[in-house]
Amino acid sequence: MAQKDGAEEAKPNFFMRIGLFIKQVIDEIRKVVTPTGKELVGWSVAVFIFVLLLMVFVTVMDFGLGKLAFLIFG
């Protein structure tokens, strides 16, 4: 924090900080770009495929570790 001649800068009061926060949130929301329909479909398909691959991976691991536990412990 920068100091001038050894004096500390006053911290804004609670309501000023809330107002600044809301202003910054609005400024950031204005920067958001809505995807096109083609982009939305493409990303949705990518997420769906990724989730399916993870489901297959977890299912194989569960089945394999279950069989391994059964072999070890009978």
LUMTIKOL-138956 format. One record per atom (N, C-alpha, C, O, CB): residue in three letters; x, y, z. Coordinates in nm, 2 decimals, decimal comma. Last residue first. Glycine has a CB too. Layout:
REM residues N
<atom 'ALA'; <X; Y; Z>>
...
This chain:
REM residues 74
<atom 'GLY'; <-1,10; -6,37; -0,14>>
<atom 'GLY'; <-1,19; -6,49; -0,16>>
<atom 'GLY'; <-1,33; -6,45; -0,16>>
<atom 'GLY'; <-1,42; -6,54; -0,17>>
<atom 'GLY'; <-1,17; -6,59; -0,05>>
<atom 'PHE'; <-0,91; -6,18; -0,13>>
<atom 'PHE'; <-0,98; -6,21; -0,01>>
<atom 'PHE'; <-1,08; -6,32; -0,02>>
<atom 'PHE'; <-1,14; -6,37; 0,08>>
<atom 'PHE'; <-1,05; -6,09; 0,04>>
<atom 'ILE'; <-0,81; -6,18; -0,40>>
<atom 'ILE'; <-0,72; -6,17; -0,28>>
<atom 'ILE'; <-0,79; -6,22; -0,16>>
<atom 'ILE'; <-0,73; -6,30; -0,08>>
<atom 'ILE'; <-0,68; -6,03; -0,26>>
<atom 'LEU'; <-1,04; -6,19; -0,56>>
<atom 'LEU'; <-0,93; -6,29; -0,58>>
<atom 'LEU'; <-0,84; -6,29; -0,45>>
<atom 'LEU'; <-0,80; -6,40; -0,41>>
<atom 'LEU'; <-0,84; -6,26; -0,70>>
<atom 'PHE'; <-1,18; -5,97; -0,48>>
<atom 'PHE'; <-1,24; -6,10; -0,46>>
<atom 'PHE'; <-1,13; -6,21; -0,47>>
<atom 'PHE'; <-1,14; -6,31; -0,40>>
<atom 'PHE'; <-1,35; -6,12; -0,57>>
<atom 'ALA'; <-1,00; -5,77; -0,55>>
<atom 'ALA'; <-1,03; -5,78; -0,41>>
<atom 'ALA'; <-1,09; -5,92; -0,39>>
<atom 'ALA'; <-1,06; -5,99; -0,29>>
<atom 'ALA'; <-1,13; -5,67; -0,35>>
<atom 'LEU'; <-1,02; -5,80; -0,83>>
<atom 'LEU'; <-0,89; -5,82; -0,76>>
<atom 'LEU'; <-0,91; -5,84; -0,61>>
<atom 'LEU'; <-0,85; -5,93; -0,55>>
<atom 'LEU'; <-0,80; -5,69; -0,78>>
<atom 'LYS'; <-1,29; -5,73; -0,88>>
<atom 'LYS'; <-1,24; -5,87; -0,91>>
<atom 'LYS'; <-1,11; -5,90; -0,83>>
<atom 'LYS'; <-1,09; -6,01; -0,78>>
<atom 'LYS'; <-1,22; -5,89; -1,06>>
<atom 'GLY'; <-1,28; -5,46; -0,79>>
<atom 'GLY'; <-1,37; -5,56; -0,73>>
<atom 'GLY'; <-1,32; -5,70; -0,75>>
<atom 'GLY'; <-1,32; -5,78; -0,66>>
<atom 'GLY'; <-1,51; -5,54; -0,78>>
<atom 'LEU'; <-1,10; -5,36; -0,98>>
<atom 'LEU'; <-1,06; -5,36; -0,84>>
<atom 'LEU'; <-1,15; -5,46; -0,76>>
<atom 'LEU'; <-1,10; -5,52; -0,66>>
<atom 'LEU'; <-1,06; -5,22; -0,78>>
<atom 'GLY'; <-1,26; -5,39; -1,21>>
<atom 'GLY'; <-1,13; -5,46; -1,20>>
<atom 'GLY'; <-1,08; -5,47; -1,06>>
<atom 'GLY'; <-1,04; -5,57; -1,01>>
<atom 'GLY'; <-1,03; -5,38; -1,28>>
<atom 'PHE'; <-1,49; -5,24; -1,15>>
<atom 'PHE'; <-1,50; -5,38; -1,18>>
<atom 'PHE'; <-1,37; -5,45; -1,16>>
<atom 'PHE'; <-1,37; -5,56; -1,10>>
<atom 'PHE'; <-1,55; -5,40; -1,33>>
<atom 'ASP'; <-1,37; -4,98; -1,11>>
<atom 'ASP'; <-1,45; -5,04; -1,01>>
<atom 'ASP'; <-1,46; -5,20; -1,03>>
<atom 'ASP'; <-1,45; -5,27; -0,94>>
<atom 'ASP'; <-1,59; -4,98; -1,01>>
<atom 'MET'; <-1,24; -4,94; -1,36>>
<atom 'MET'; <-1,16; -4,95; -1,24>>
<atom 'MET'; <-1,24; -5,02; -1,13>>
<atom 'MET'; <-1,18; -5,10; -1,05>>
<atom 'MET'; <-1,12; -4,81; -1,20>>
<atom 'VAL'; <-1,47; -4,94; -1,53>>
<atom 'VAL'; <-1,36; -5,04; -1,55>>
<atom 'VAL'; <-1,28; -5,05; -1,42>>
<atom 'VAL'; <-1,25; -5,17; -1,38>>
<atom 'VAL'; <-1,27; -5,01; -1,67>>
<atom 'THR'; <-1,60; -4,71; -1,42>>
<atom 'THR'; <-1,67; -4,84; -1,42>>
<atom 'THR'; <-1,56; -4,96; -1,44>>
<atom 'THR'; <-1,57; -5,06; -1,37>>
<atom 'THR'; <-1,77; -4,85; -1,54>>
<atom 'VAL'; <-1,42; -4,51; -1,47>>
<atom 'VAL'; <-1,45; -4,54; -1,33>>
<atom 'VAL'; <-1,52; -4,68; -1,33>>
<atom 'VAL'; <-1,49; -4,75; -1,23>>
<atom 'VAL'; <-1,55; -4,44; -1,27>>
<atom 'PHE'; <-1,41; -4,52; -1,76>>
<atom 'PHE'; <-1,29; -4,54; -1,68>>
<atom 'PHE'; <-1,32; -4,58; -1,54>>
<atom 'PHE'; <-1,27; -4,68; -1,49>>
<atom 'PHE'; <-1,21; -4,41; -1,68>>
<atom 'VAL'; <-1,68; -4,46; -1,82>>
<atom 'VAL'; <-1,63; -4,59; -1,86>>
<atom 'VAL'; <-1,50; -4,62; -1,78>>
<atom 'VAL'; <-1,48; -4,73; -1,73>>
<atom 'VAL'; <-1,59; -4,58; -2,01>>
<atom 'MET'; <-1,69; -4,20; -1,71>>
<atom 'MET'; <-1,78; -4,30; -1,66>>
<atom 'MET'; <-1,73; -4,44; -1,69>>
<atom 'MET'; <-1,73; -4,53; -1,61>>
<atom 'MET'; <-1,93; -4,29; -1,72>>
<atom 'LEU'; <-1,51; -4,07; -1,87>>
<atom 'LEU'; <-1,48; -4,08; -1,73>>
<atom 'LEU'; <-1,57; -4,19; -1,67>>
<atom 'LEU'; <-1,52; -4,26; -1,58>>
<atom 'LEU'; <-1,51; -3,95; -1,66>>
<atom 'LEU'; <-1,64; -4,08; -2,12>>
<atom 'LEU'; <-1,51; -4,15; -2,10>>
<atom 'LEU'; <-1,48; -4,17; -1,95>>
<atom 'LEU'; <-1,42; -4,27; -1,91>>
<atom 'LEU'; <-1,40; -4,07; -2,17>>
<atom 'LEU'; <-1,87; -3,93; -2,06>>
<atom 'LEU'; <-1,89; -4,07; -2,09>>
<atom 'LEU'; <-1,75; -4,14; -2,07>>
<atom 'LEU'; <-1,75; -4,26; -2,02>>
<atom 'LEU'; <-1,94; -4,08; -2,23>>
<atom 'VAL'; <-1,75; -3,68; -2,02>>
<atom 'VAL'; <-1,82; -3,74; -1,91>>
<atom 'VAL'; <-1,84; -3,89; -1,93>>
<atom 'VAL'; <-1,82; -3,97; -1,84>>
<atom 'VAL'; <-1,95; -3,67; -1,88>>
<atom 'PHE'; <-1,65; -3,63; -2,28>>
<atom 'PHE'; <-1,56; -3,64; -2,17>>
<atom 'PHE'; <-1,62; -3,71; -2,05>>
<atom 'PHE'; <-1,56; -3,79; -1,99>>
<atom 'PHE'; <-1,51; -3,50; -2,13>>
<atom 'ILE'; <-1,90; -3,62; -2,42>>
<atom 'ILE'; <-1,80; -3,73; -2,45>>
<atom 'ILE'; <-1,70; -3,74; -2,34>>
<atom 'ILE'; <-1,67; -3,86; -2,30>>
<atom 'ILE'; <-1,72; -3,69; -2,58>>
<atom 'PHE'; <-2,00; -3,39; -2,30>>
<atom 'PHE'; <-2,08; -3,51; -2,29>>
<atom 'PHE'; <-1,98; -3,63; -2,32>>
<atom 'PHE'; <-1,99; -3,73; -2,25>>
<atom 'PHE'; <-2,19; -3,52; -2,40>>
<atom 'VAL'; <-1,82; -3,19; -2,37>>
<atom 'VAL'; <-1,84; -3,22; -2,23>>
<atom 'VAL'; <-1,90; -3,36; -2,22>>
<atom 'VAL'; <-1,87; -3,44; -2,13>>
<atom 'VAL'; <-1,92; -3,11; -2,16>>
<atom 'ALA'; <-1,85; -3,20; -2,65>>
<atom 'ALA'; <-1,72; -3,23; -2,59>>
<atom 'ALA'; <-1,73; -3,27; -2,45>>
<atom 'ALA'; <-1,67; -3,36; -2,40>>
<atom 'ALA'; <-1,63; -3,11; -2,61>>
<atom 'VAL'; <-2,12; -3,12; -2,67>>
<atom 'VAL'; <-2,08; -3,25; -2,72>>
<atom 'VAL'; <-1,95; -3,29; -2,66>>
<atom 'VAL'; <-1,93; -3,41; -2,62>>
<atom 'VAL'; <-2,07; -3,25; -2,88>>
<atom 'SER'; <-2,09; -2,85; -2,58>>
<atom 'SER'; <-2,18; -2,95; -2,51>>
<atom 'SER'; <-2,14; -3,09; -2,55>>
<atom 'SER'; <-2,14; -3,18; -2,46>>
<atom 'SER'; <-2,33; -2,92; -2,54>>
<atom 'TRP'; <-1,92; -2,74; -2,77>>
<atom 'TRP'; <-1,87; -2,76; -2,63>>
<atom 'TRP'; <-1,96; -2,86; -2,55>>
<atom 'TRP'; <-1,91; -2,93; -2,47>>
<atom 'TRP'; <-1,87; -2,62; -2,55>>
<atom 'GLY'; <-2,09; -2,75; -2,99>>
<atom 'GLY'; <-1,96; -2,81; -2,99>>
<atom 'GLY'; <-1,91; -2,84; -2,85>>
<atom 'GLY'; <-1,86; -2,95; -2,82>>
<atom 'GLY'; <-1,86; -2,73; -3,07>>
<atom 'VAL'; <-2,31; -2,60; -2,91>>
<atom 'VAL'; <-2,33; -2,74; -2,94>>
<atom 'VAL'; <-2,20; -2,81; -2,94>>
<atom 'VAL'; <-2,19; -2,92; -2,88>>
<atom 'VAL'; <-2,40; -2,75; -3,08>>
<atom 'LEU'; <-2,18; -2,35; -2,88>>
<atom 'LEU'; <-2,25; -2,41; -2,77>>
<atom 'LEU'; <-2,27; -2,56; -2,79>>
<atom 'LEU'; <-2,25; -2,64; -2,70>>
<atom 'LEU'; <-2,39; -2,34; -2,74>>
<atom 'GLU'; <-2,09; -2,30; -3,14>>
<atom 'GLU'; <-2,00; -2,31; -3,03>>
<atom 'GLU'; <-2,06; -2,39; -2,91>>
<atom 'GLU'; <-2,00; -2,47; -2,85>>
<atom 'GLU'; <-1,94; -2,18; -2,98>>
<atom 'LYS'; <-2,34; -2,27; -3,27>>
<atom 'LYS'; <-2,25; -2,37; -3,31>>
<atom 'LYS'; <-2,14; -2,40; -3,20>>
<atom 'LYS'; <-2,11; -2,52; -3,17>>
<atom 'LYS'; <-2,18; -2,33; -3,44>>
<atom 'GLY'; <-2,45; -2,05; -3,14>>
<atom 'GLY'; <-2,52; -2,18; -3,13>>
<atom 'GLY'; <-2,42; -2,29; -3,16>>
<atom 'GLY'; <-2,43; -2,40; -3,10>>
<atom 'GLY'; <-2,64; -2,18; -3,22>>
<atom 'THR'; <-2,19; -1,86; -2,97>>
<atom 'THR'; <-2,28; -1,88; -3,08>>
<atom 'THR'; <-2,35; -2,02; -3,06>>
<atom 'THR'; <-2,30; -2,10; -2,98>>
<atom 'THR'; <-2,21; -1,87; -3,22>>
<atom 'PRO'; <-2,17; -1,74; -2,63>>
<atom 'PRO'; <-2,13; -1,82; -2,74>>
<atom 'PRO'; <-2,23; -1,84; -2,85>>
<atom 'PRO'; <-2,35; -1,82; -2,83>>
<atom 'PRO'; <-2,09; -1,97; -2,69>>
<atom 'THR'; <-2,14; -1,41; -2,52>>
<atom 'THR'; <-2,23; -1,52; -2,53>>
<atom 'THR'; <-2,18; -1,61; -2,65>>
<atom 'THR'; <-2,16; -1,56; -2,76>>
<atom 'THR'; <-2,38; -1,48; -2,55>>
<atom 'VAL'; <-1,89; -1,28; -2,32>>
<atom 'VAL'; <-1,94; -1,29; -2,46>>
<atom 'VAL'; <-2,02; -1,42; -2,47>>
<atom 'VAL'; <-1,98; -1,53; -2,42>>
<atom 'VAL'; <-1,82; -1,30; -2,56>>
<atom 'VAL'; <-1,85; -1,04; -2,07>>
<atom 'VAL'; <-1,89; -1,17; -2,10>>
<atom 'VAL'; <-1,94; -1,18; -2,25>>
<atom 'VAL'; <-2,02; -1,10; -2,28>>
<atom 'VAL'; <-1,99; -1,23; -2,00>>
<atom 'LYS'; <-1,82; -0,77; -2,00>>
<atom 'LYS'; <-1,71; -0,83; -2,08>>
<atom 'LYS'; <-1,75; -0,97; -2,13>>
<atom 'LYS'; <-1,68; -1,03; -2,22>>
<atom 'LYS'; <-1,58; -0,84; -2,00>>
<atom 'ARG'; <-2,02; -0,72; -1,82>>
<atom 'ARG'; <-2,03; -0,66; -1,96>>
<atom 'ARG'; <-1,92; -0,71; -2,05>>
<atom 'ARG'; <-1,94; -0,71; -2,17>>
<atom 'ARG'; <-2,01; -0,51; -1,95>>
<atom 'ILE'; <-1,93; -0,84; -1,59>>
<atom 'ILE'; <-2,04; -0,90; -1,66>>
<atom 'ILE'; <-2,05; -0,84; -1,80>>
<atom 'ILE'; <-2,09; -0,92; -1,90>>
<atom 'ILE'; <-2,17; -0,88; -1,59>>
<atom 'GLU'; <-1,74; -0,65; -1,51>>
<atom 'GLU'; <-1,69; -0,78; -1,56>>
<atom 'GLU'; <-1,80; -0,85; -1,63>>
<atom 'GLU'; <-1,77; -0,92; -1,73>>
<atom 'GLU'; <-1,65; -0,87; -1,44>>
<atom 'ASP'; <-1,90; -0,43; -1,43>>
<atom 'ASP'; <-1,80; -0,41; -1,54>>
<atom 'ASP'; <-1,75; -0,55; -1,60>>
<atom 'ASP'; <-1,73; -0,56; -1,72>>
<atom 'ASP'; <-1,68; -0,34; -1,48>>
<atom 'ILE'; <-2,04; -0,55; -1,23>>
<atom 'ILE'; <-2,12; -0,51; -1,35>>
<atom 'ILE'; <-2,02; -0,49; -1,46>>
<atom 'ILE'; <-2,04; -0,53; -1,58>>
<atom 'ILE'; <-2,19; -0,38; -1,32>>
<atom 'VAL'; <-1,83; -0,59; -1,04>>
<atom 'VAL'; <-1,91; -0,70; -1,09>>
<atom 'VAL'; <-1,98; -0,67; -1,22>>
<atom 'VAL'; <-1,98; -0,74; -1,32>>
<atom 'VAL'; <-2,01; -0,75; -0,99>>
<atom 'GLN'; <-1,76; -0,32; -0,99>>
<atom 'GLN'; <-1,67; -0,41; -1,06>>
<atom 'GLN'; <-1,73; -0,53; -1,11>>
<atom 'GLN'; <-1,70; -0,58; -1,22>>
<atom 'GLN'; <-1,56; -0,45; -0,96>>
<atom 'LYS'; <-2,00; -0,23; -0,87>>
<atom 'LYS'; <-1,96; -0,17; -0,99>>
<atom 'LYS'; <-1,86; -0,26; -1,07>>
<atom 'LYS'; <-1,87; -0,27; -1,19>>
<atom 'LYS'; <-1,89; -0,03; -0,96>>
<atom 'ILE'; <-1,99; -0,40; -0,64>>
<atom 'ILE'; <-2,10; -0,41; -0,73>>
<atom 'ILE'; <-2,07; -0,35; -0,87>>
<atom 'ILE'; <-2,10; -0,41; -0,97>>
<atom 'ILE'; <-2,23; -0,35; -0,68>>
<atom 'PHE'; <-1,76; -0,30; -0,51>>
<atom 'PHE'; <-1,77; -0,44; -0,55>>
<atom 'PHE'; <-1,88; -0,46; -0,66>>
<atom 'PHE'; <-1,85; -0,52; -0,76>>
<atom 'PHE'; <-1,80; -0,53; -0,43>>
<atom 'LEU'; <-1,84; -0,03; -0,46>>
<atom 'LEU'; <-1,72; -0,06; -0,55>>
<atom 'LEU'; <-1,73; -0,20; -0,61>>
<atom 'LEU'; <-1,70; -0,23; -0,72>>
<atom 'LEU'; <-1,59; -0,03; -0,48>>
<atom 'GLY'; <-2,04; -0,08; -0,28>>
<atom 'GLY'; <-2,07; -0,01; -0,40>>
<atom 'GLY'; <-1,96; -0,04; -0,51>>
<atom 'GLY'; <-1,99; -0,06; -0,62>>
<atom 'GLY'; <-2,09; 0,14; -0,38>>
<atom 'ILE'; <-1,89; -0,20; -0,07>>
<atom 'ILE'; <-2,00; -0,27; -0,14>>
<atom 'ILE'; <-2,03; -0,21; -0,27>>
<atom 'ILE'; <-2,04; -0,29; -0,37>>
<atom 'ILE'; <-2,12; -0,28; -0,04>>
<atom 'ARG'; <-1,73; 0,02; -0,01>>
<atom 'ARG'; <-1,67; -0,10; -0,06>>
<atom 'ARG'; <-1,77; -0,19; -0,13>>
<atom 'ARG'; <-1,74; -0,25; -0,23>>
<atom 'ARG'; <-1,60; -0,18; 0,06>>
<atom 'MET'; <-1,92; 0,20; 0,09>>
<atom 'MET'; <-1,84; 0,24; -0,03>>
<atom 'MET'; <-1,78; 0,11; -0,09>>
<atom 'MET'; <-1,77; 0,10; -0,21>>
<atom 'MET'; <-1,74; 0,34; 0,01>>
<atom 'PHE'; <-2,00; 0,06; 0,32>>
<atom 'PHE'; <-2,10; 0,08; 0,21>>
<atom 'PHE'; <-2,03; 0,12; 0,08>>
<atom 'PHE'; <-2,07; 0,08; -0,03>>
<atom 'PHE'; <-2,20; 0,18; 0,24>>
<atom 'PHE'; <-1,77; 0,07; 0,48>>
<atom 'PHE'; <-1,83; -0,06; 0,44>>
<atom 'PHE'; <-1,92; -0,04; 0,32>>
<atom 'PHE'; <-1,91; -0,12; 0,22>>
<atom 'PHE'; <-1,91; -0,11; 0,56>>
<atom 'ASN'; <-1,53; 0,33; 0,37>>
<atom 'ASN'; <-1,63; 0,26; 0,46>>
<atom 'ASN'; <-1,69; 0,14; 0,40>>
<atom 'ASN'; <-1,68; 0,12; 0,28>>
<atom 'ASN'; <-1,73; 0,36; 0,51>>
<atom 'PRO'; <-1,19; 0,29; 0,27>>
<atom 'PRO'; <-1,33; 0,33; 0,24>>
<atom 'PRO'; <-1,42; 0,26; 0,34>>
<atom 'PRO'; <-1,39; 0,15; 0,38>>
<atom 'PRO'; <-1,37; 0,30; 0,10>>
<atom 'LYS'; <-0,92; 0,37; 0,48>>
<atom 'LYS'; <-0,99; 0,27; 0,41>>
<atom 'LYS'; <-1,13; 0,31; 0,39>>
<atom 'LYS'; <-1,20; 0,37; 0,48>>
<atom 'LYS'; <-0,98; 0,13; 0,49>>
<atom 'ALA'; <-0,69; 0,63; 0,43>>
<atom 'ALA'; <-0,81; 0,59; 0,49>>
<atom 'ALA'; <-0,87; 0,48; 0,41>>
<atom 'ALA'; <-0,89; 0,49; 0,29>>
<atom 'ALA'; <-0,90; 0,70; 0,52>>
<atom 'GLU'; <-0,34; 0,58; 0,41>>
<atom 'GLU'; <-0,46; 0,62; 0,34>>
<atom 'GLU'; <-0,58; 0,56; 0,42>>
<atom 'GLU'; <-0,57; 0,45; 0,47>>
<atom 'GLU'; <-0,46; 0,57; 0,20>>
<atom 'GLU'; <-0,11; 0,71; 0,66>>
<atom 'GLU'; <-0,18; 0,60; 0,60>>
<atom 'GLU'; <-0,31; 0,65; 0,53>>
<atom 'GLU'; <-0,37; 0,74; 0,58>>
<atom 'GLU'; <-0,22; 0,49; 0,70>>
<atom 'ALA'; <0,18; 0,91; 0,63>>
<atom 'ALA'; <0,04; 0,90; 0,67>>
<atom 'ALA'; <-0,03; 0,78; 0,59>>
<atom 'ALA'; <-0,01; 0,77; 0,47>>
<atom 'ALA'; <-0,04; 1,03; 0,64>>
<atom 'GLY'; <0,43; 0,94; 0,53>>
<atom 'GLY'; <0,42; 0,86; 0,65>>
<atom 'GLY'; <0,27; 0,85; 0,69>>
<atom 'GLY'; <0,25; 0,78; 0,80>>
<atom 'GLY'; <0,50; 0,92; 0,76>>
<atom 'ASP'; <0,41; 1,07; 0,28>>
<atom 'ASP'; <0,46; 1,14; 0,40>>
<atom 'ASP'; <0,43; 1,07; 0,53>>
<atom 'ASP'; <0,41; 1,13; 0,63>>
<atom 'ASP'; <0,41; 1,28; 0,40>>
<atom 'LYS'; <0,19; 0,83; 0,18>>
<atom 'LYS'; <0,24; 0,97; 0,14>>
<atom 'LYS'; <0,28; 1,03; 0,27>>
<atom 'LYS'; <0,20; 1,05; 0,36>>
<atom 'LYS'; <0,13; 1,05; 0,07>>
<atom 'GLN'; <0,22; 0,49; 0,07>>
<atom 'GLN'; <0,20; 0,59; 0,18>>
<atom 'GLN'; <0,26; 0,72; 0,13>>
<atom 'GLN'; <0,36; 0,73; 0,07>>
<atom 'GLN'; <0,27; 0,54; 0,31>>
<atom 'ALA'; <0,06; 0,22; -0,09>>
<atom 'ALA'; <0,15; 0,34; -0,10>>
<atom 'ALA'; <0,11; 0,43; 0,01>>
<atom 'ALA'; <0,00; 0,45; 0,05>>
<atom 'ALA'; <0,12; 0,41; -0,23>>
<atom 'MET'; <0,08; -0,12; 0,00>>
<atom 'MET'; <0,00; 0,00; 0,00>>
<atom 'MET'; <0,09; 0,12; 0,00>>
<atom 'MET'; <0,18; 0,13; 0,08>>
<atom 'MET'; <-0,10; 0,00; 0,12>>
